[in-house]
Amino acid sequence: MSMAVASLPFLPQDFPHSPSGSLEDLSSRQQTAIAGTLAEPGNAPSHWVAPTSQGELQSLLGECQKNHWPLIPCGNQTKLSWGGLARPVQLLVSSNNLNRIVDHAVADLTVTVEAGVKLKDLQAFLQSHQQFLPLDPLYHGQATVGGIMATGCAGPWQQRYGGVRDLVLGFSFVRWDGQLAKAGGRVVKNVAGYDLMKLFIGSYGTLGFISQITFRLYPLPPSSTSLLLTGNPTSLTKAGQTLRRSGLTPTAALVCSRSLVKALNLGQELGLLLRFQNLEPVVQAQVGEVEKVAQALALESQCFIGQTETGLWQRWENAMTGKNGGNDDGVLCKFGLLPAKAVDFLQQLPGLGYIQLGNGLGWGRFIELDQEQLRQQRQICQDNGGYLTVLEASPNYKKHCDVWGQSGHGLAVMGRLKQQFDPHNLFSPGRFVGGF
């Protein structure tokens, strides 16, 4: 897909109501994130722009189309380096100033927010109404809801509440020509129009600029307890099978590698990390059932409540984001495979990682993962009905590997969709599967 050459340079004075500046004005973390998404340093945008209203965003994108300015949409840049490497772009367009809560229907358990709202700020607002949005992605303390939708990153709560696609009821986005488009609605039972939500979730900003999102909410659970089962891999597999067949409803259920359990300072063996959140009697009853399963299979069980539970999940976040080792050059991968193969896969994993018990989706972080190891891990996933995608890695690493892996038979369809939604290839050129 060809990309037109910019005809005129971007001038900040042409958009006086939208804060803008050079990349040198950004924090070192943001500059690092931008550098991590570029194939070459010379591909860097000349400016960043942060419109303060949907109308300003439409006007800006209309000028981008008119002047052939390729751009990268972003939020707070926590996941900007994920995916493929971008080709030359003119602008970095941020949703940070699109940060308003538009509507909260308390009785209907829905909320409509602008894309730049930070997840932690939204959760704090909802907590006062005894509600929450069950998304707990990596870097959740800084992530914006638009970035979460664009990358499709849900987190451990996916076990109980589903992924991003199960929580988005509707959204608005600005097209390549600056026009506003909408899909879905603000009610849970909504079948109007095409289901564009699922198309945009995980599209990495390549189809349009997400401006508003309506989410489905849930009541805030009054009680929470986590457990970690560790021991013999065969027994751990049996425990997982028992739990999948049972009527238990954990909000999180993660099969964890030895290195992840070690990073949590909780042992040296494979583990099954479970979380139950509900009314206290219900939580206690389900925890009791799990402890019976653990005892029958000779698995060690550790229980976490209150501050110890909060500390456990903070250590988990630190391990999966690389904060424990302070390694900025590591490799973060997302993979999927048959849930029944989770323990076997994690036993041989040359890094720390986990797989969700219910759906077989998982993440792995590696201090080192050479190209041959990447090929081997991807092949194992594919042999077990899955995939492996490289998310975080240095640009040099990504230049020498296939970031996305198999695209199946859908590449031609993806190309046609990209052509329909972004005919001039202005949105995040090169970041998606097939170089789209």
Secondary structure in CASP SS format (residue, H / E / C, confidence):
PFRMAT SS
TARGET T0000
AUTHOR 0000-0000-0000
METHOD secondary structure of the structure
MODEL  1
M C 1.00
S C 1.00
M C 1.00
A C 1.00
V C 1.00
A C 1.00
S C 1.00
L C 1.00
P C 1.00
F C 1.00
L C 1.00
P H 1.00
Q H 1.00
D H 1.00
F C 1.00
P C 1.00
H C 1.00
S C 1.00
P C 1.00
S E 1.00
G E 1.00
S C 1.00
L H 1.00
E H 1.00
D H 1.00
L C 1.00
S C 1.00
S H 1.00
R H 1.00
Q H 1.00
Q H 1.00
T H 1.00
A H 1.00
I H 1.00
A H 1.00
G C 1.00
T C 1.00
L E 1.00
A C 1.00
E C 1.00
P H 1.00
G H 1.00
N H 1.00
A C 1.00
P C 1.00
S C 1.00
H E 1.00
W E 1.00
V E 1.00
A C 1.00
P C 1.00
T C 1.00
S C 1.00
Q H 1.00
G H 1.00
E H 1.00
L H 1.00
Q H 1.00
S H 1.00
L H 1.00
L H 1.00
G H 1.00
E H 1.00
C H 1.00
Q H 1.00
K H 1.00
N H 1.00
H C 1.00
W C 1.00
P C 1.00
L E 1.00
I E 1.00
P E 1.00
C E 1.00
G C 1.00
N C 1.00
Q C 1.00
T C 1.00
K C 1.00
L C 1.00
S C 1.00
W C 1.00
G C 1.00
G C 1.00
L C 1.00
A E 1.00
R C 1.00
P C 1.00
V C 1.00
Q C 1.00
L E 1.00
L E 1.00
V E 1.00
S E 1.00
S C 1.00
N C 1.00
N C 1.00
L C 1.00
N C 1.00
R C 1.00
I E 1.00
V E 1.00
D E 1.00
H E 1.00
A E 1.00
V C 1.00
A C 1.00
D C 1.00
L C 1.00
T E 1.00
V E 1.00
T E 1.00
V E 1.00
E E 1.00
A C 1.00
G C 1.00
V C 1.00
K E 1.00
L H 1.00
K H 1.00
D H 1.00
L H 1.00
Q H 1.00
A H 1.00
F H 1.00
L H 1.00
Q H 1.00
S C 1.00
H C 1.00
Q C 1.00
Q E 1.00
F E 1.00
L C 1.00
P C 1.00
L C 1.00
D C 1.00
P C 1.00
L C 1.00
Y C 1.00
H C 1.00
G C 1.00
Q C 1.00
A C 1.00
T E 1.00
V H 1.00
G H 1.00
G H 1.00
I H 1.00
M H 1.00
A H 1.00
T H 1.00
G C 1.00
C C 1.00
A C 1.00
G C 1.00
P C 1.00
W C 1.00
Q H 1.00
Q H 1.00
R H 1.00
Y H 1.00
G C 1.00
G C 1.00
V H 1.00
R H 1.00
D H 1.00
L H 1.00
V E 1.00
L E 1.00
G E 1.00
F E 1.00
S E 1.00
F E 1.00
V E 1.00
R C 1.00
W C 1.00
D C 1.00
G C 1.00
Q C 1.00
L E 1.00
A E 1.00
K E 1.00
A E 1.00
G E 1.00
G C 1.00
R C 1.00
V C 1.00
V C 1.00
K C 1.00
N C 1.00
V C 1.00
A C 1.00
G C 1.00
Y C 1.00
D C 1.00
L H 1.00
M H 1.00
K H 1.00
L H 1.00
F H 1.00
I C 1.00
G C 1.00
S C 1.00
Y C 1.00
G C 1.00
T C 1.00
L C 1.00
G C 1.00
F E 1.00
I E 1.00
S E 1.00
Q E 1.00
I E 1.00
T E 1.00
F E 1.00
R E 1.00
L C 1.00
Y E 1.00
P E 1.00
L C 1.00
P C 1.00
P C 1.00
S E 1.00
S E 1.00
T E 1.00
S E 1.00
L E 1.00
L E 1.00
L E 1.00
T E 1.00
G C 1.00
N C 1.00
P H 1.00
T H 1.00
S H 1.00
L H 1.00
T H 1.00
K H 1.00
A H 1.00
G H 1.00
Q H 1.00
T H 1.00
L H 1.00
R H 1.00
R H 1.00
S C 1.00
G C 1.00
L C 1.00
T C 1.00
P C 1.00
T C 1.00
A E 1.00
A E 1.00
L E 1.00
V E 1.00
C E 1.00
S C 1.00
R H 1.00
S H 1.00
L H 1.00
V H 1.00
K H 1.00
A H 1.00
L C 1.00
N C 1.00
L C 1.00
G C 1.00
Q C 1.00
E C 1.00
L C 1.00
G E 1.00
L E 1.00
L E 1.00
L E 1.00
R E 1.00
F E 1.00
Q E 1.00
N E 1.00
L C 1.00
E H 1.00
P H 1.00
V H 1.00
V H 1.00
Q H 1.00
A H 1.00
Q H 1.00
V H 1.00
G H 1.00
E H 1.00
V H 1.00
E H 1.00
K H 1.00
V H 1.00
A H 1.00
Q H 1.00
A H 1.00
L C 1.00
A C 1.00
L C 1.00
E E 1.00
S E 1.00
Q E 1.00
C E 1.00
F E 1.00
I E 1.00
G C 1.00
Q H 1.00
T H 1.00
E H 1.00
T H 1.00
G H 1.00
L H 1.00
W H 1.00
Q H 1.00
R H 1.00
W H 1.00
E H 1.00
N H 1.00
A H 1.00
M H 1.00
T C 1.00
G C 1.00
K C 1.00
N C 1.00
G C 1.00
G C 1.00
N C 1.00
D C 1.00
D C 1.00
G C 1.00
V E 1.00
L E 1.00
C E 1.00
K E 1.00
F E 1.00
G E 1.00
L C 1.00
L C 1.00
P H 1.00
A H 1.00
K H 1.00
A H 1.00
V H 1.00
D H 1.00
F H 1.00
L H 1.00
Q H 1.00
Q H 1.00
L C 1.00
P C 1.00
G C 1.00
L E 1.00
G E 1.00
Y E 1.00
I E 1.00
Q E 1.00
L C 1.00
G C 1.00
N C 1.00
G C 1.00
L E 1.00
G E 1.00
W E 1.00
G E 1.00
R E 1.00
F E 1.00
I C 1.00
E C 1.00
L C 1.00
D C 1.00
Q H 1.00
E H 1.00
Q H 1.00
L H 1.00
R H 1.00
Q H 1.00
Q H 1.00
R H 1.00
Q H 1.00
I H 1.00
C H 1.00
Q H 1.00
D H 1.00
N C 1.00
G C 1.00
G C 1.00
Y E 1.00
L E 1.00
T E 1.00
V E 1.00
L E 1.00
E E 1.00
A C 1.00
S C 1.00
P H 1.00
N H 1.00
Y H 1.00
K H 1.00
K H 1.00
H C 1.00
C C 1.00
D C 1.00
V C 1.00
W C 1.00
G C 1.00
Q C 1.00
S C 1.00
G C 1.00
H C 1.00
G C 1.00
L H 1.00
A H 1.00
V H 1.00
M H 1.00
G H 1.00
R H 1.00
L H 1.00
K H 1.00
Q H 1.00
Q H 1.00
F H 1.00
D C 1.00
P C 1.00
H C 1.00
N C 1.00
L C 1.00
F E 1.00
S C 1.00
P C 1.00
G C 1.00
R C 1.00
F C 1.00
V H 1.00
G H 1.00
G H 1.00
F C 1.00
END
